[in-house]
Amino acid sequence: MTNPDPHSAPDADELLRLAQQKPYARVAKLKHNGRRYWIKRAEVTPLRFRLQKGNGAVAFRREVARLKAFAAKGVPVPPILAETPDMIVLTDVGKPLTRLARRASADEFQHVLSLAAVALAQLHAMGVSHGRPRLRDICWNRAEIRFVDLEAGARLTASRLRQARDLLVFLHSIFQNDPDISACADGALAAYGGADHGQIIPLARRMARWIRAVAFLATPLIRRDRMRGKSNSELVALADLLDFLS
C-alpha cells in the first residue's frame, strides 16, 4: 500500500473523522499527513451564561456564514476544508504576527507588517471591514497574509467609519504588542497609505482627535501603568497611538 501524497488535497471525510476523535475544545490543532489544520467548534455555553454570551451554536453558524461570505468576496481568510453543523476544519495559514514579532529580525518584521497593512487596505477597498484586525488575528505563511477570527464587527458592506476603526485597531495593536516594534508603525501606516483609495487615513486621524478629547479622563490610569512598567497596557498603547496620529 502506498503512502498518501502529503501535497495532495486533503480528504474532507478523513479530516472530519480525525477531528471528531479529538476531545472538545473551542479551537484545537490537528496534524495529518505532515500538514497542520485547525478545528473550530461551537462554544458550549452553560444556560446561566446564555443571556450574557448568547447561544453558542447560533453564534458559530453566523461565524461560519461570515467566513464563507468573506471568502466568496475574495478576502484572504482561511479556507474551510470540512464541516458539520457544529464544527469546521480550516487549513493552517501561518504564524500570527504577534509570534513573528518575537522571533523575526526587525527588518523582516517591518516587511511583513507592511504587507499586512497593504492587505488591510485592499480588504477595505473591497468595501468590507474585519472588525478586529489585531496582530494576533493576522497570519503570515512566508507567501501571503491571511486574516483570521472575523468578529461580530466584520461587515461585507462597511462604512468608512468602520474601516477607519479597523485601521486604529491595527495600529493600536502594534503599540500594545511590544514597545520595541512601535517604531514599525510609521512604515505600516505608509504602506497602508500607498493603497488607501478610500481616504481612510484622514478619517482615522479625525477619529483619533475625537478620542483624544475624552482620553484625558484616563490620564491617571495611563500614568499608573507607565510607572509600573505594565507590559501590553491597552491604555498606554492608546496614548502612544494618539500621540503618533496627532
N, C-alpha and C positions, 0 to 999 in steps of 0.2 A: 504494500500500500504506500503510495507516495504522500509526502508531507504536503499540507496546503501551502499555496504560494502566499507569503506574508504581504505581497504587494497587490494581491487580488482584492476585489471589492468584498467587504465582509458580508456574511450571510445574516440577514436580519433575524431569522428564526433562531439561529445559533446564539446570536448576541442576546436575544431575549431569554433564551434558556439559561445562559450563564448569569445574566443579570438577576433573574428570579431566584437563583441559588444563593445570592448574597443576602445577608441579614439586612433588615430595614435600616436605611439611613436616608436622610433627605437628599444628600449628594454623596456618591461613592465612586471610587475608581475601579475600573475594570481593565485587565490586561488579557489580550487574546492574540495569538499568532504574532507576538512581538510588537503589537500595537497597543496604545493606551486609549481607553474610552472613558466616558463619564456617564454615570447613571443618575438621573434625577427623578425623584418620586414626589407624589403629592404629600404635603405635610399632614401628618396625623394630628389634628387639633382636638384636645380634650374639650368636652362640651362646655366646661366652665370658662374656657378662653375664646369660644367662638364669637361671642358678642364683641370682644376686643379685636381678635385677629381675623375673624371671618371663617368661612368654610374652606378648609384646605384643598379639598377636591375641586371645588369651583374655581378657586384661585389658580390651581395647577392647570386646569383646562384653558383658562384665559391666557396663562403664560405660554402654553404650547401654541395656541392660536396666534398669539402675538409673534412668536418666534417664526412660525411658518409664513405669516404675512410679511414680516421684515425680509425674510429670505427671498420670497417671491418678488419683492421690490428691488432686490439686488444689494441689500445691506449685508456687509460681511459679518455674518453671525454663524455659530456652529451648526452644521447640518444635522438634522435628526435622521439617524440611521435605522432606528426601530422604535416601535411604541406600542403601548397598551393604554387603556383609558386612564391608568394611574401611574404610568412610568414611561420615560423616554430614555433612549441611549444616544448620546452625542459623540461625535468624533472629538478627539483632543485637538485643540487649536493652538497649543504652545504655552509658554510661561506667561503669567500675568506680569505687567510692567513693575509691580512692587517687588517681585523677586528679581527681575532683571536689574533693578536699581541697586540691589545689594551686591550683585555678582559681576556686572559688566563694568568695563572701563568707562570713564567719564565721556570719552568721545563716542563710544558705541552707544551708551545710553542716550546721549543727546541726539544721535542719528535716529534711533528707534522712536524716541519721544516725538521728534519732528514728523516722522512717518505717521504716528498716531494722531498728531494734530491735523495733518492733511486729511487723514481718513475721517476724522470727525467733521471737518469742513465739507468733505464730499458727502458724508451722511446728511448733513444739513442741506446741501444743495439738492438732495432728493426730496426735500420737504418734510423730513422726519426729525424726531428727537429721540435720544437714547433714554433720557430720564435721570441717569446716574453714571456718567462716564468717568468714574474714578480710575486710578491706575490699576487697581486690583480687578477691575471689570473690563480691562483691555489686554489682549494677549498677542504675543509675537512668536512665530514659529520659525524665524530666520528667513521667511519668504513673504509673509503678509501679516497685516494687522487684522484681528477679529475682535468684535465686541460681544461680550457675554453678559448674562444676568440682566435682561431687559426688565426694568422696574415698571411699576404702575404709571410712572410719569412718561414712559415711552409712548410716542404718538406717530402714527403713519401720516397724519396731516397735522403738522406742528406749527404753531405761531412762531414768529421771530423772537418773542419774549422767551418761549420755552427753549429755543435754540441758544439764546444768549445765556440762559440759566445753565444749559449744558456746558457751555464754554467756561463759565465761572466755576462750576463743579470740577471740571477737568483741571483748571489752573489751581484751584484750592487744594486739590489732591496732591499736586506737585509740591506745594509748600508744606503740606501736612506730612507727607511721606518721610522726608529726610531733609534737614537743613542743608546737607552737602549737595543736594541736587536742585535746590531752589534756583540756582544760577541758570539752570536749564530752561526756566520759564520764558526768558527772553527769546531763545531760539524756537521754543514751541509756539509762542504767540506769533512770531514772524512767519513760521511755517503755516500756521492756520490762516494768517492774513493773506498769504500768497494764493490761497484757494477760497477766500471768503467773498463769494459773489453775492451774498445776501446782505453784506454790510452788517454782520453780526457783531464785530468787534466794537464799533462805536456804541451800539446799543448795550453791550456788556459793560462798557465803561460808564454809561449813564446809570445802569443798574447798580454798579459799584458805588457811585456817588449817592444814590438813594439809600443804600445800605449804610454807608458811612454816616449819613445824617442821624441814624439811630444807634450806630455801633458804639458811640461814646458811653452808652449805658452799661456796656460790658467792660469798660476800661479797668475797673478794679480786678475783675476776674482775669483779664489778659495779663495785667501786671503780676498777679499772683502766680499764674502759670509760667511766666518768663522767669520770675525769681526762683521758682522751684526747679527750673530747667526741665519742665514737663515735656517729654517727647510726644510727638504726634498730637499736640494740643490743637483741637479744631479752632479754638478762639485765637490763639497765636497765629495760626495759619491764615485765618480770616483777616487779621490785622495786617499781616505781611502782604496778603493778596491786595487789600485795599490800597496799601502804600504803593505796590507795584503798578496798579492801574491808574493811580492818580496823576 
